[in-house]
Amino acid sequence: MTVPVVNLSFAACGFLGIYQLGACGAILRHGDKLVSSLRACAGASAGALVAAVMVTAPDKLQSVKEFTFRFAKDVRSQRFGAVTPGYNFMLTLREGIEEFLPGDAHIKAGNRLHISITHSKSGKNTIVSSFASREDLIKVAGHKPEQIILLYLGFNTKCCRKCLRSMAIVFPLIHCIVGSVLCFSQSSDRAMHI
């Protein structure tokens, strides 16, 4: 049986991205035909980080899982979680990303990794699939988690509107999607759920 070209899309999901990493592990262990047919991965927020691992460093999946567990435990140990004064959520995340992305990640990711980003002021969404450097890839892949922090701050009208606008595209679609990795049940007529 020939498996057609496959693309995977990873939804935004915060720390539930650990489930997506588990799905990736199962695909890598048991899905030889699927992996050999994998052309591209897309993601938003935490899903972008999972997609980046699948495309650039699938051999580091176990290390990424361990980092995610340590990171979640670290955040939970803070008095006010990610918004504890003096705690630098983004620095810890960046250090983790730098640990597992290879030096040539931006080359491996070119036109194979599609990341959904949203301009925080205008709410305009864009899919980025070309990265000039590893640093560019790190900045794009790690840019959205700060919006998760907004959820901790409460929902005043202005905050709620910005947050909803910025999270409007949490499940990026790329051409010919045949598989999606979701932490939540969601209907989509263009994707089958793994």
For each residue, the residues with C-beta under 8 A, 3 or more apart:
1: 33
2:
3: 6 33 34 36 37
4: 37 178
5: 37 39 176
6: 3 34 37 38 39 178 179
7: 38 39 40 41 42 174 175 176 177 178 179
8: 38 40 41 42 51 54 177 179 180 181 194
9: 41 42 43 47 51 171 172 173 174 177 179 180 181 191
10: 17 20 41 42 43 44 46 47 48 50 51 54 180 181
11: 20 43 44 47 170 171 180 181 182 183 184 186
12: 43 44 45 46 47 116 144 167 170 171
13: 16 17 19 20 45 46 47 182 183 184
14: 17 45 46 145 148
15: 18 46 68 71 72 75
16: 13 19 20 46 183 184
17: 10 13 14 20 21 46 47 49 50 68 183
18: 15 21 22 65 68 69 72
19: 13 16 22 23 183
20: 10 11 13 16 17 23 24 46 47 50 181 183
21: 17 18 24 25 50 53 61 64 65 68
22: 18 19 25 26 65
23: 19 20 26 27 181 194
24: 20 21 27 28 50 53 54 58 61 181
25: 21 22 28 29 61 62 65
26: 22 23 29 30 31
27: 23 24 30 31 34 35 194
28: 24 25 31 35 58 61
29: 25 26
30: 26 27
31: 26 27 28 34 35
32: 35 36
33: 1 3 36 37
34: 3 6 27 31 37 38 179
35: 27 28 31 32 38
36: 3 32 33
37: 3 4 5 6 33 34
38: 6 7 8 34 35 41 54
39: 5 6 7 112
40: 7 8 55 111 112 113 114 129 174
41: 7 8 9 10 38 51 52 54 55 112 113 114
42: 7 8 9 10 47 51 113 114 115 116 127 172 173 174 177
43: 9 10 11 12 46 47 48 49 50 51 52 113 114 115 116 172
44: 10 11 12 47 48 115 116 144 169 170 171 172
45: 12 13 14 48 49 144 145 147 148 167 170
46: 10 12 13 14 15 16 17 20 43 49 50 145
47: 9 10 11 12 13 17 20 42 43 44 50 51 170 171 172 181
48: 10 43 44 45 51 52 115 116 140 141 144
49: 17 43 45 46 52 53 97 141 142
50: 10 17 20 21 24 43 46 47 53 54 181
51: 8 9 10 41 42 43 47 48 54 55 113 114 115
52: 41 43 48 49 55 56 57 97 101 105 109 113 115 137 141
53: 21 24 49 50 56 57 58 60 61 64 100
54: 8 10 24 38 41 50 51 58
55: 40 41 51 52 58 108 109 112 113
56: 52 53 101 102 105 108 109 113
57: 52 53 60 61 64 100 101 102 105
58: 24 28 53 54 55 61
59:
60: 53 57 63 64 100
61: 21 24 25 28 53 57 58 64 65
62: 25 65 66
63: 60 66 67 99 100
64: 21 53 57 60 61 67 68 96 100
65: 18 21 22 25 61 62 68 69
66: 62 63 69 70
67: 63 64 70 71 96 99 100
68: 15 17 18 21 64 65 71 72 96
69: 18 65 66 72 73
70: 66 67 73 74
71: 15 67 68 74 75 92 93 96
72: 15 18 68 69 75 76
73: 69 70 76 77
74: 70 71 77 78 92
75: 15 71 72 78 81 82 87 89
76: 72 73 81
77: 73 74
78: 74 75 81 82 84 87
79: 84
80: 83 84 85 152
81: 75 76 78 84 152
82: 75 78 87 89 148 149 152
83: 80 87 149 152 153
84: 78 79 80 81 87
85: 80
86:
87: 75 78 82 83 84
88: 91 92
89: 75 82 92 93 145 146 149
90: 93 94 142 145 146
91: 88 94 95
92: 71 74 88 89 95 96
93: 71 89 90 96 97 142 145
94: 90 91 97 98 138 142
95: 91 92 98 99
96: 64 67 68 71 92 93 99 100
97: 49 52 93 94 100 101 138 141 142
98: 94 95 101 138
99: 63 67 95 96
100: 53 57 60 63 64 67 96 97
101: 52 56 57 97 98 105 134 137 138 141
102: 56 57 105 108
103: 134
104: 107 108 134
105: 52 56 57 101 102 108 109 131 134 137
106: 109 110 131 132 133 134 136 137
107: 104 110
108: 55 56 102 104 105 112
109: 52 55 56 105 106 112 113 129 131 137
110: 106 107 113 129 130 131
111: 40 129 130
112: 39 40 41 55 108 109 129
113: 40 41 42 43 51 52 55 56 109 110 129 131 137
114: 40 41 42 43 51 127 128 129 172 174
115: 42 43 44 48 51 52 127 128 129 140 141 172
116: 12 42 43 44 48 125 126 127 169 170 172
117: 125 126 127 128 140 143 144
118: 123 124 125 126 144 165 166 167 168 169
119: 122 123 124 125 126
120: 123 147 162 166
121:
122: 119
123: 118 119 120 162 165 166 168
124: 118 119
125: 116 117 118 119 168 169
126: 116 117 118 119
127: 42 114 115 116 117 172 174
128: 114 115 117 131 140
129: 40 109 110 111 112 113 114 115
130: 110 111
131: 105 106 109 110 113 128 134 136 137 140
132: 106 136
133: 106 136 137
134: 101 103 104 105 106 131 137 138
135: 138 139
136: 106 131 132 133 139 140
137: 52 101 105 106 109 113 131 133 134 140 141
138: 94 97 98 101 134 135 141 142
139: 135 136 142 143
140: 48 115 117 128 131 136 137 143
141: 48 49 52 97 101 115 137 138
142: 49 90 93 94 97 138 139 145
143: 117 139 140 146
144: 12 44 45 48 117 118 147 148 166
145: 14 45 46 89 90 93 142 148 149
146: 89 90 143 149 150
147: 45 120 144 150 151 163 166 167
148: 14 45 82 144 145 151 152
149: 82 83 89 145 146 152 153
150: 146 147 153 159 162 163
151: 147 148 163
152: 80 81 82 83 148 149
153: 83 149 150 159
154: 159
155: 159 160 163
156: 159 160
157: 160 161
158: 161 162
159: 150 153 154 155 156 162 163
160: 155 156 157 163 164
161: 157 158 164 165
162: 120 123 150 158 159 165 166
163: 147 150 151 155 159 160 166 167
164: 160 161 167 168
165: 118 123 161 162 168
166: 118 120 123 144 147 162 163
167: 12 45 118 147 163 164 170
168: 118 123 125 164 165
169: 44 116 118 125 172
170: 11 12 44 45 47 116 167
171: 9 11 12 44 47 180 182 186 188
172: 9 42 43 44 47 114 115 116 127 169
173: 9 42 177 190 191
174: 7 9 40 42 114 127 177
175: 7
176: 5 7
177: 7 8 9 42 173 174 180 190 191
178: 4 6 7 191 192
179: 6 7 8 9 34 191 192 194
180: 8 9 10 11 171 177 188 191 192 193 194
181: 8 9 10 11 20 23 24 47 50 194
182: 11 13 171 185 186 193
183: 11 13 16 17 19 20
184: 11 13 16
185: 182 193
186: 11 171 182 193
187:
188: 171 180 191 193
189:
190: 173 177
191: 9 173 177 178 179 180 188
192: 178 179 180
193: 180 182 185 186 188
194: 8 23 27 179 180 181
